[in-house]
Each structure stands twice: as structure tokens, then as C-alpha cells.
Amino acid sequence: MVATLQRRSWIPHAPTAGPRGQLSGCSARPFRPDSTSTVSETMPPLHRCFARRQRPTATRSAASPGPVTLGPSTVAGEARGDEWADALLPRYGRLTHLIACERVGPGMDGRPRNMRGEDIGAHTAPLDRLYRAGSAFRIGIGDGGNELGMGLLPAELVGRVVASGERIRCVVGADALLVGGTSNWAAAALVGALSLLRPEVPELRTLLEPAWSSDLLTAIVSAGAVDGVRRRPTRSVDGLDWPAYAEPLAQIADLVRSAR
């Protein structure tokens, strides 16, 4: 699971759009719970929050890079980020599947940009290098066009539906791309599909319940996450207050219950 980082003003913060999807994907682990890993920048409060909520595992396979791999801090500079990626490439090149959820990637000029078109390269570890390494099946999840995987879509298409879309569009593609009104909704749909494929794993259904997302949202905001649209710590996602944001989550949970 390739995780994300955004910034508020000039200070790096994790957004409320993304961590829910990332954590649900990593907590699902229905096939090999011992061989999944999360990779993101170093943000201690948020990663402590993640560690408390991931489903524990007893052992890990030798092929797994580890439960959480932290990149250089956001003040370390881009050169150190490249060194960090170089060191990890041999390990991540062995993985069979990679999921990037709400993870910003390089645009046509090679620079990662947020939805406002701001260059956030100084605060963004080069996780696209890990995402493109090896022969893993790559899944991209996003909502704005600037995320890893969006290179699968034509630039002119992204430009028609997103402000400054052709400029911010990530050029890195994927083997499968999930696009949602928010990335968290698309990630929830993926977990819903997994829950139908693996009905013997009850934890998957728990991850679909709005109550789980509500508790997580409260926790990550307390840990320092901000709404990427409002640019402040609030119980909202991409400018959507909880009732509006939770409605699609409830619909996905209902669909899965009715399909069993």
C-alpha cells in the first residue's frame, strides 16, 4: 500500500482523503496477512494511529518489506528521498501487488502537484519509483487526476473534468485504476469486492461499516490530518461533512450485505 501526504500552507500534513482507504486496504489482508506493507513519508503521530488500527499479524514472510516503511521526513530534501528509494527498490521489486491510494505522482514536467497546481516535491518522497519497480500488478486509486495510476487516462480527458487537469495529471499508469468521488469511496468498493470473494473473512465487512470510518476519521484528525480542500483539521473529507461523506460508504456496505 503506497500512502499519501499533502500540505496545508507551507507545512506538510496528511489529508483526511486517503488514510481511510489505505488503512482499510492494509487491514483487509484477506490472502496473505503476513506479507503486506504500507509505505509513506515519516509522520509519527499519524503512523502511530495506523499501527494501533491495523489488524495484528503473528509472523511475516521473508518477501515482505515490513508492516510500515517510512520515508525521509519532509524536511530532509529530495536528494535524500532518492537515496531512500534506491535502498528500497530491491525489496519492493519482489512484491506481487501494489496499491496506490490517493498517492500523488509526477506530472508531465516530472513534478508532483496538488489539486491547486502547487509543486509539493519538497514534501513528497519518490514513491512512484517503488510503484513502478519490478513486475507487480499495480492498482491505482484516486479522485483528482494527480495520483499514481491516473496516467492510464488521456491527458485531455483529465483536463476536461479537473481544473488544471493536464498540468497536474500524474503520468504514471497502472494495471487497474479505480476512480471515485473521493479516493476513500473507491477503496471501500475494492474492500467490498474482496469481502464477497472471501466471505470467510469477517474483518472485511467490519471495514465497510460507516462507524469504523467515523472512528478512524476522528483519530486521524486528532493525529494531525487535515481536510485537503478546507486545509484545516476537521471531521470532513474533501470538503464533505460527515453525513454527506458517509452516505456512499453506507450504500457500499448495504450492497455487500444484500449480495451475500
C-alpha positions, 0 to 999 in steps of 0.5 A: 500500500503506497500512502499519501501526504499533502500540505496545508500552507507551507507545512506538510500534513496528511489529508483526511482523503486517503488514510481511510482507504489505505488503512482499510486496504492494509487491514483487509489482508484477506490472502496473505496477512503476513506479507503486506506493507504500507509505505509513506513519508515519516509522520509519527503521530499519524503512523502511530494511529495506523499501527494501533488500527491495523489488524495484528499479524503473528509472523511475516514472510521473508518477501515482505518489506515490513508492516510500515516503511517510512520515508525521509521526513519532509524536511530532509530534501529530495536528494535524500528521498532518492537515496531512500528509494534506491535502498528500497527498490530491491525489496519492493521489486519482489512484491506481487501487488501494489496499491496506490491510494490517493498517492500523488505522482509526477506530472508531465514536467516530472513534478508532483502537484496538488489539486491547486497546481502547487509543486509539493516535491519538497514534501513528497518522497519518490514513491512512484519509483517503488510503484513502478519497480519490478513486475507487480500488478499495480492498482491505482486509486484516486479522485483528482487526476494527480495520483499514481495510476491516473496516467492510464487516462488521456491527458485531455480527458483529465483536463476536461473534468479537473481544473488544471487537469493536464498540468497536474495529471500524474503520468504514471499508469497502472494495471487497474485504476479505480476512480471515485468521488473521493479516493476513500469511496473507491477503496471501500468498493475494492474492500467490498469486492474482496469481502464477497470473494472471501466471505470467510473473512469477517474483518472485511465487512467490519471495514465497510461499516460507516462507524469504523470510518467515523472512528478512524476519521476522528483519530486521524484528525486528532493525529494531525490530518487535515481536510485537503480542500478546507486545509484545516483539521476537521471531521470532513473529507474533501470538503464533505461533512460527515453525513454527506461523506458517509452516505456512499460508504453506507450504500457500499456496505448495504450492497455487500450485505444484500449480495451475500 
